[in-house]
């Protein structure tokens, strides 16, 4: 057996970085190979054994062991070309990352290789700085401010209903999930197996759509539902009547969005004849205040998205089964944030 060389001392942070390099597909193969050499040297393997494992010569192993011992991770990178600086200030990379790429590149954001080429450095250096400063140019998130002039009043109204509901009254959250497609896969779904997830084909056949109207009772989590082919004011009014029958002779507070069907003359006329029922509108771009949206996410994940349906009738039957079972085991969604805390984040403060 070859005699083991003294183990190379590698700080934990360098070990994490070296392991990342060995697993990355975005760095040069040579750099990944040097990272493996150094990691094996850190385990105390003999130079000859490291050479055999990595497919290089023993002098090459010794070279990169010594390079790392003298210069750390930076010494493992390719030598800079003539006329270019050997090292670059990480803040320069940060500043360039925060600036948009030049128009001539035709891209919306930097990749490590593009930025490295622009700055004349290795993309491994860029990746290292991005990791150190928690920069992720490939990621993007969305946000939206509500421009509703009654934002504060509506938030306080709905949060108040959730946190302090009126006595002897029922609060329900109403909305519709439109265009639910009855999809059937073109091949049978392959069931889950040990080590393998369920698999389904990407292609499918459309067999029609339906719209699910749902009313979530805030106090219990119970759902009242029905499915219609359309979602006009007539369907909304039919559903309101159904909900009203579910809770007879009690004041009923209905949280819903400000979609035009909620304010149609037919709906207003019916509400005028039924004063025990009050609609509470969420602010524009504030549908997240409606608790029934949480239920829509659950039924989509657990009963619709991975289902296969030959017809709308099969789809509506699956929805009905899920909601029946849901009502047998339901629990309320607990609202915890007061209006002041919501408004502190939702309202754009004027800057001087």
N, C-alpha and C positions, 0 to 999 in steps of 0.2 A: 504493500500500500504506500502511496506517496506520502511524504511527510507534510503535515498540515502547516501552513504558514501562520504566524501570529494573527489572530482575528483583527480585522480592520475596525477601528472605532468609528461608528456611525451614529450620530445623534438621532433620536426618535423622529424628529421632524424631517430629516433627510431620508430616513427609511421610508416614511409615508410617501414622500415625493418620488423616490426611486421606484417604489412599487407601482405608483401611478404611471410612471413612464413605461414600465414593462408591460402594462395593460392597455396603454393608449394606442389608438390607431392614427393619431394626428401628429405624431412626432417622427423624426427620421429613424429608420431601422437601426442605424449605427448607434444612435443615442440610447435606444432601448436596450441594445446589446451591452453597452457599457454599464448601464444601470444594473443589468443582471450580474455582470462581472463583480461590481462593487458589492452588491447584496450578498453574493456567494462568499466574497472575501470577508464580509462582516460575520459570516457564520464560521469562519476559521477553516474553510476548505483549502486544500493544497492548491498551489497555482496550476499544477499539471491537471488536477481534476477539474478545476474551473475551466481551463482551456478546452478539455474534452467535452464538458457540458455545454459550453457556449459556441463551440466550433471555431475557436481562434487559436493562435499560437501561444505558448507559454510566455514569451517576451511581451506579447500584446497584453496579457493579463497583468504582468508586472508593471507595464507602462501605465495602465489605467488605475491600478491600485495606487501607484505613486502620485499620479496626477490628482486623484481625489484627495489623497492624504495632504497634498500641498495646497490645493486650491478649492476644495469643496465641490459642490455641484456644478458651479460655473466652469470648472476645469474640464468637465466631461463633454462640453459642447464643442462643435466643430470650430476650428480656429477661424477668426474673421478674415475676410479677403483683404488683400492689400489696399491700403488707403482708407479702410473703414475702422472706426474705433473698436477696441477690443471689448469694452464694457459700456453700458449705457445706464443712465440714471433711471430707476424704476418709475419715478414721477413723470418722466418724459413719456413713458409708455402709457401711464394712467391718463395724462392730459390728452394724448392723441386718441386714446380709446373713447374719451368723453366727447370728442369732436366728431361730427359726421364725416364719413369718407368723402373724398373729392368726387365731384360729379363724373369725372372721366372714368371712374371705376364702375359706374352703373349699378352700385349696390346700396342697400338701405342701412347696413350696419357692418361693422368690422368682423372678420374672422381672424383667427390667430395667424393663419398663413398670409392673408392679405396685409395685415398690419406689419407682420415681420418683414415681408418683401418691401413695403414702403419705407421701413426704418433701417433696412439692411442688417437685421439680426435674425436669430433663429426663432422659429415659432414656439419652441420649447421655452425660451426666455419670456415670450409674451404670455404663454399659458401660465407660467410660474407667477408672474406679476398679477395676472388676473385672479389667480387663486388667492394670492396674498392679500389683495385689496378687495376681494369679493365682487369682482366685476364679471358680469355675464351678458355680453352684448347680444347673444343669440336668443335671450329670453325677452318676452314682451307681455305686459299685462294691460288690461283695459280699466277705465274708470269712467264715471258719468256723474255730473252734477245735476241736481234737480233745479229747474228754472221756475217751478211752480210758485206764484206769488203768495199762495196760502200754505207754503211748505211747513212753517212752524206750527200753525194751527192744526193742520192735518196730522202731523207727527204726534203732537200732544194729545189729540183726540184719540188716535188709535192706540198709542202706548198706554193711555189711561184706561181704555177698554180692557186691554190685556192684563194690566197690573191691578186695577181696581174696577172690576165689572159691576154694573148697576145691580142692586139687590132684586131678586126675583125676576131677573131677565136672563135671556140667553144671547151669547155672542157667537156668531158664526162667521167664518171666512169663506167667501164665495169667489170662484173664478172658473174659467173653462180652459181645458187643454185641447187646443184645436189641432186638426189635421193629424190625428193619430193614424198611422198607416197599418193596414192589415197586410203584412209582408209574409211571404212564404219562401224559404230558401229553395234553390234549384236542386239541391242534393240533401240527403238526410244529415242531421246534425250528429257529429261524432261525440259520444258521451265522454265525460271526465274519466281519466284513468290515473293510476298512481304515477306521478311524475309528469302527467300530461293534462293540460286544461281542456275543457270542452272546446270543440272546433266547429265552425260553421263557414259555409261558402260566403264569399263577398257578394256574389250576385243573387238576386232575388226577384220574385214576381210580385207586383203590386195588385192587391185585390180590393182596393177601395179605402176610404177613410171614414173616421167618425170623430165627433167632438165630445169630450167628457166634461160635463158640468158637475162640480163637486162643492159641497158645503161642509167645512170642517168645524165641529163644535169645539170651541176653545177650551172649555172646562173639562172635556172628557177625551177629545181626540176622535170622537165618532164622526163618520162621514156619511152624508146623504148624497146620492148621486143619480145621474141619468145620462144617457147618451143621445145626442141628436146628430143628424146629418149636417145641419147648418148651425150658425151661432148668431142669429139676428136678434132683434129686440123681442120678437115673438117667442123664440126659444128661451131667452133669458127670463121673460115674464112667466112662462110655463114653469120654469124651474123655481122661481121665487114662490109661486103658488104651492109647489110641492114641498118646499122647505117650510113654508108657513103652516102647512097641514101637519108636518112632523112636530111642530112646537105650538100647539093650539093654546089660545087664551093666555099667552105670555108675551111680554114685550120682547121683541126680537131685534137685535142690533146686527146689521150685516156689513162686514168689511169687504169692500170690493174696489177694483180699480175704476178710473174715470173714463172708461171706454164709452163711446157714444151710445151704445145700446142701453146703458144704465140710466141715461137721461132722456130717453125717447118719450114723447108725449103719452104713449100708451102705458109706459111704466110709471110715469109721474101720476097719471090719472088713477091707476090702481093703488099706488101708495097713498094717495089722498083719501081713498076709501078705506084704507087699512092703516090707520095712524099708529098702531102698535108696532109697526115695522119701520125701522129707520136705517137708511143707507149711510155708511161712513166711507168716504173715498180716500184711497191712498194718494199721495202726491204724484205728480208726473215723474216718471223714472223712479218710482218708489215701490214697485211691486214686491220687493223683498220684505216689505212690512206685512204682507199678506201671508199668514201662516199656512194657508192651503198650498202655497208653492212648494213648501217642504214635502208635503204629501205627494204632490205631482212628481217630484224627483224620486221618491221612494217607489211609487208604483211603476215608474218608467224603468228603473233599474231592476226591480224584482219580478215584474210580470209582463212587461211589454217588449223591452229592447231585445231580449234573447228568445222571444217567442216566435212561433211560426203559425200563420193563420191562413186558411184557405178562403176565408170570407170575412166580411165585416161582422156577421153574426157570431163567428167563432171569436173574433177579437172582443166584441162587447161581452160575450159570455165569460171570457177570461178576466176581463175587468171586473165583472160582477162577482166572480168567485173570489178574486183578491180582496175586494172591498168587504164582502161578507165575512171573510176570515179576519180581515183587519179589524172590523168592528167587534169581533169576539175577543180580541187581545189588545185593543187599542189603549194607549195612554196619551195624556195631553202633552203637547209641546210647551215647555215652560218658558215664558218670556221673562227676561231678567233685566234688560236695559231700560232705564228711565228716559224720558224724552230729552232731558238736558244733555245726557251723554250722547244720544243719537245726533242731536242737533249740532253738538260741538264738532262732529266729524262731517256732517252732511252739508252744513252751510259754509260757503266760501267767505272767509273774513276779508273785509276791505283792508288793503295795505296802504300805508301812507306813502 
